[in-house]
Amino acid sequence: MHPSVARRRAAVIVAHPDDETLWCGGFILLLGLLKDAGLRRRLGEAGRRRAVERFDYRTVARRFVELASDRLGIH
């Protein structure tokens, strides 16, 4: 795989948007995912963890209160 096409991160595979090989690279990545059940599982689990950590209603509510308190000068 061409090094500028993509790099793997914990929960996502990122393709560089300015690279003209993006479509070909994306197709290669999809084929890789089709062939690698372990990678699919790891990416799915990591994505779920990230979603729960960032978007759980308690986390969102806490961040909202912190932001509103900061903006309103309430400490």
MIGU-184822 format. One line per 8 residues: their letters; for each residue x, y, z of N, C-alpha, C, O, CB. Coordinates in Angstrom, 3 decimals. Atoms other than C-alpha are relative to their C-alpha. Glycine has a CB too. Layout:
MIGU-184822
a	X Y Z X Y Z X Y Z X Y Z X Y Z | ...
END
This chain:
MIGU-184822
mhpsvarr	0.848 -1.184 0.000 0.000 0.000 0.000 0.888 1.239 0.000 1.885 1.298 0.720 -0.962 0.003 1.225 | -0.734 -1.257 0.071 1.261 3.464 -0.867 -0.109 0.709 1.346 -1.209 0.825 1.885 -0.538 0.902 -1.152 | 0.033 -0.574 -1.353 2.251 5.233 2.397 -0.868 1.241 0.152 -1.316 1.536 1.260 1.378 0.338 0.420 | 0.821 -1.208 -0.138 0.308 8.423 1.598 -1.482 -0.280 -0.118 -2.294 0.613 0.125 0.396 1.013 -1.036 | 1.418 0.301 0.192 -2.965 6.639 0.926 -0.726 -0.030 1.330 -1.799 0.559 1.464 -0.176 -1.334 -0.726 | 0.727 0.133 -1.260 -3.862 5.816 4.473 0.948 -0.327 1.129 2.048 -0.840 0.921 -1.078 -1.071 -0.108 | -0.705 0.445 -1.189 -2.653 5.346 7.973 -1.052 -0.504 0.966 -2.158 0.035 1.025 0.870 1.146 0.633 | 0.967 0.589 -0.921 -4.341 3.243 10.603 0.088 0.715 1.337 1.174 1.028 1.825 0.245 -1.521 0.174
raavivah	0.098 -0.556 -1.341 -5.497 4.761 13.850 -0.809 -0.975 0.824 -1.266 -1.997 0.312 -0.648 1.428 -0.001 | 0.665 0.942 -0.906 -7.150 3.149 16.843 -1.390 -0.398 -0.471 -1.746 -1.576 -0.414 -0.094 0.596 1.379 | 1.393 0.315 0.298 -10.724 3.397 15.611 -0.409 0.304 -1.429 -1.576 0.144 -1.789 -0.885 0.746 0.926 | 0.396 -0.410 1.340 -10.588 4.544 12.032 1.182 -0.145 -0.948 2.338 -0.045 -0.537 -0.524 1.453 0.000 | -1.025 -0.037 1.036 -8.677 4.205 8.805 -0.209 1.300 -0.754 -1.297 1.554 -1.270 -0.072 -1.259 -0.962 | 0.103 -1.330 0.583 -7.954 7.659 7.401 0.742 0.035 -1.324 1.916 -0.330 -1.385 0.554 1.068 0.961 | -0.640 -0.191 1.298 -7.234 8.313 3.732 0.230 1.488 -0.202 -0.657 2.293 0.082 -0.864 -0.596 -1.157 | -0.334 -1.406 0.222 -5.515 11.578 2.831 -0.813 0.542 -1.174 -0.750 -0.012 -2.271 1.520 0.171 -0.264
pddetlwc	0.935 -0.481 1.032 -8.029 13.682 0.838 0.665 0.612 -1.230 0.038 0.669 -2.288 -0.914 1.011 0.600 | -0.656 -0.643 1.135 -5.463 15.396 -1.425 0.754 -0.973 -0.894 1.301 -0.566 -1.919 0.944 1.047 0.495 | -0.763 0.986 0.766 -3.907 12.188 -2.726 -0.847 -0.534 -1.151 -1.964 -1.007 -0.942 0.467 -1.161 0.912 | 0.769 0.471 1.169 -4.987 11.261 -6.252 -0.242 -1.501 0.011 -1.051 -1.999 -0.772 0.718 0.374 -1.276 | 0.214 1.437 -0.100 -4.761 7.600 -5.277 -1.073 -0.343 1.029 -1.234 -1.505 1.401 1.302 -0.698 0.355 | 0.995 0.200 -1.054 -7.553 8.061 -2.740 -0.997 -1.106 -0.337 -1.225 -1.999 0.479 -0.745 1.291 0.256 | 1.030 0.990 0.337 -10.171 6.014 -4.595 0.586 -1.399 -0.068 0.000 -2.349 0.451 -0.668 0.351 -1.333 | -0.650 1.305 0.094 -7.802 3.184 -5.383 0.393 -0.475 1.401 0.186 -1.636 1.754 1.249 0.067 -0.931
ggfilllg	-0.398 0.356 -1.358 -6.450 3.253 -1.841 -1.184 -0.394 0.851 -1.106 -1.341 1.633 0.730 1.146 0.648 | 1.205 0.327 -0.765 -9.942 3.257 -0.374 -0.524 -1.378 -0.360 -0.971 -2.132 0.504 -1.085 1.047 -0.238 | 0.443 1.321 0.450 -10.848 0.242 -2.456 0.892 -1.086 0.592 0.403 -2.122 1.042 0.007 -0.082 -1.542 | -0.950 0.956 -0.565 -7.698 -1.558 -1.301 -0.259 -0.179 1.495 -0.201 -1.296 2.008 1.453 0.467 -0.244 | 0.301 0.088 -1.434 -8.541 -0.736 2.319 -1.264 -0.825 0.242 -1.312 -1.646 1.158 -0.163 1.408 0.604 | 1.236 0.775 -0.145 -12.055 -2.111 1.885 0.248 -1.483 -0.247 -0.283 -2.332 0.470 -1.073 0.519 -0.963 | -0.337 1.400 0.248 -10.670 -5.305 0.385 0.743 -0.585 1.196 0.510 -1.729 1.588 0.849 -0.137 -1.278 | -0.722 0.453 -1.187 -8.313 -5.549 3.339 -0.941 -0.284 1.146 -0.765 -1.264 1.870 1.025 1.030 0.422
llkdaglr	0.983 0.225 -1.062 -11.235 -5.209 5.721 -0.825 -1.258 -0.263 -1.153 -2.000 0.662 -0.925 1.214 0.134 | 0.755 1.205 0.340 -13.143 -7.900 3.858 0.787 -1.267 0.336 0.213 -2.280 0.733 -0.368 0.010 -1.485 | -0.848 1.168 -0.221 -10.208 -10.264 4.252 0.413 -0.183 1.460 0.785 -1.286 1.860 1.229 0.103 -0.854 | -0.570 0.043 -1.353 -9.285 -9.433 7.858 -1.085 0.176 1.063 -1.408 1.294 1.462 1.076 1.090 0.162 | 1.065 -0.040 -1.014 -11.985 -10.336 10.381 0.501 0.615 1.303 -0.245 1.317 1.986 -0.541 -1.415 0.265 | -0.557 -0.562 -1.232 -9.677 -9.415 13.261 0.066 1.519 -0.051 -0.249 2.186 0.935 1.388 -0.567 0.256 | -0.056 -1.455 0.154 -9.149 -5.890 11.919 -1.401 0.588 0.066 -1.615 1.615 0.710 0.680 0.385 -1.331 | 1.393 -0.489 -0.079 -12.901 -5.459 11.400 -0.476 0.027 1.443 -1.095 0.996 1.882 -0.944 -0.888 -0.850
rrlgeagr	0.422 0.083 -1.400 -13.512 -6.578 14.976 0.674 1.090 0.829 0.013 1.783 1.603 0.325 -1.390 0.583 | -0.728 -1.007 -0.783 -10.789 -4.329 16.425 -0.487 1.413 -0.306 -0.671 2.220 0.605 1.500 -0.099 -0.275 | 0.499 -1.326 0.363 -11.983 -1.290 14.473 -1.399 0.227 0.549 -1.706 1.312 1.041 0.002 0.176 -1.519 | 1.355 -0.120 -0.541 -15.586 -1.960 15.483 -0.002 0.221 1.497 -0.724 1.080 2.002 -0.804 -1.233 -0.328 | -0.073 -0.147 -1.461 -14.708 -2.365 19.152 0.555 1.363 0.387 0.039 2.016 1.294 0.868 -1.110 0.610 | -0.598 -1.303 -0.313 -12.499 0.727 19.160 -0.973 1.131 -0.321 -1.056 2.107 0.425 1.316 0.194 -0.780 | 0.990 -1.017 0.352 -15.194 2.753 17.387 -1.115 0.074 1.022 -1.568 1.163 1.377 -0.581 -0.280 -1.371 | 1.051 0.028 -1.032 -17.801 1.652 19.914 0.494 0.642 1.285 -0.214 1.446 1.891 -0.457 -1.448 0.277
rraverfd	-0.563 -0.607 -1.222 -15.520 2.546 22.845 0.059 1.520 -0.134 -0.316 2.252 0.781 1.417 -0.564 0.289 | -0.117 -1.450 0.220 -14.872 5.971 21.348 -1.374 0.668 0.028 -1.536 1.730 0.628 0.699 0.287 -1.348 | 1.349 -0.570 0.010 -18.573 6.596 20.727 -0.579 0.067 1.411 -1.170 1.079 1.790 -0.922 -0.826 -0.908 | 0.520 0.026 -1.369 -19.508 5.578 24.279 0.724 1.045 0.853 0.094 1.772 1.621 0.160 -1.416 0.622 | -0.776 -0.969 -0.791 -16.673 7.662 25.782 -0.363 1.440 -0.337 -0.456 2.279 0.560 1.491 -0.214 -0.225 | 0.224 -1.380 0.420 -17.464 10.779 23.751 -1.457 0.416 -0.040 -1.755 1.597 0.139 0.591 0.208 -1.335 | 1.380 -0.385 0.267 -21.218 10.654 23.216 -1.020 -0.587 0.961 -2.222 -0.439 0.742 -0.357 -0.396 -1.373 | 0.918 0.442 -1.039 -22.709 8.966 26.272 -0.706 1.247 0.553 -0.078 2.296 0.698 0.757 -0.794 1.141
yrtvarrf	0.758 -1.191 -0.403 -25.442 11.300 27.529 0.582 0.653 1.246 0.503 1.873 1.390 -1.458 -0.365 0.248 | -0.606 -0.589 -1.205 -23.673 11.759 30.880 1.230 0.826 -0.355 1.456 1.897 0.208 0.381 -1.101 1.008 | -1.191 -0.735 0.435 -20.457 12.810 29.146 -0.392 1.279 -0.717 0.188 2.335 -0.464 0.872 -0.872 -0.916 | 0.452 -1.185 0.742 -22.274 15.192 26.799 -0.589 1.027 0.968 -0.312 2.220 0.841 -1.050 -0.391 -1.082 | 0.610 -0.915 -0.972 -24.272 16.694 29.694 1.083 0.681 0.846 1.013 1.884 1.093 -0.998 -0.761 0.913 | -1.081 -0.571 -0.810 -21.119 17.183 31.789 0.775 1.043 -0.802 1.093 2.114 -0.283 0.954 -1.111 0.494 | -0.735 -0.968 0.837 -19.305 18.889 28.897 -0.844 1.242 -0.261 -0.317 2.354 -0.297 0.415 -0.646 -1.343 | 0.883 -1.138 0.210 -22.342 21.089 28.243 -0.007 0.915 1.217 0.106 2.133 1.082 -1.416 -0.476 -0.312
velasdrl	0.016 -0.793 -1.238 -22.497 22.214 31.884 1.328 0.729 0.179 1.351 1.897 0.565 -0.285 -0.903 1.226 | -1.314 -0.647 -0.117 -18.745 22.899 31.898 0.125 1.170 -0.964 0.590 2.245 -0.585 1.121 -1.011 -0.261 | -0.085 -1.053 1.008 -18.948 24.916 28.684 -0.916 1.172 0.353 -0.499 2.328 0.287 -0.361 -0.555 -1.383 | 0.947 -1.065 -0.353 -22.045 26.858 29.761 0.492 0.767 1.221 0.414 1.995 1.250 -1.402 -0.585 0.268 | -0.520 -0.662 -1.214 -20.532 27.585 33.194 1.160 0.904 -0.344 1.259 2.024 0.156 0.441 -1.039 1.049 | -1.157 -0.800 0.407 -17.329 28.793 31.578 -0.441 1.248 -0.753 0.045 2.346 -0.482 0.952 -0.833 -0.872 | 0.470 -1.132 0.811 -19.154 31.006 29.075 -0.757 1.032 0.844 -0.685 2.233 0.584 -0.902 -0.503 -1.133 | 0.787 -0.892 -0.845 -21.422 32.445 31.773 0.792 0.533 1.187 0.303 1.373 1.943 -1.228 -0.717 0.494
gih	-0.828 -0.442 -1.113 -18.566 32.923 34.233 -0.421 -0.569 1.333 -0.137 0.023 2.374 -0.014 1.475 0.077 | 0.447 0.658 -1.225 -20.103 30.565 36.783 1.008 -1.084 0.332 1.283 -1.968 -0.479 -1.444 -0.595 -0.153 | -1.001 1.019 -0.380 -17.540 28.544 38.715 -0.314 -0.590 1.326 0.415 -1.459 1.804 1.395 0.583 0.029
END
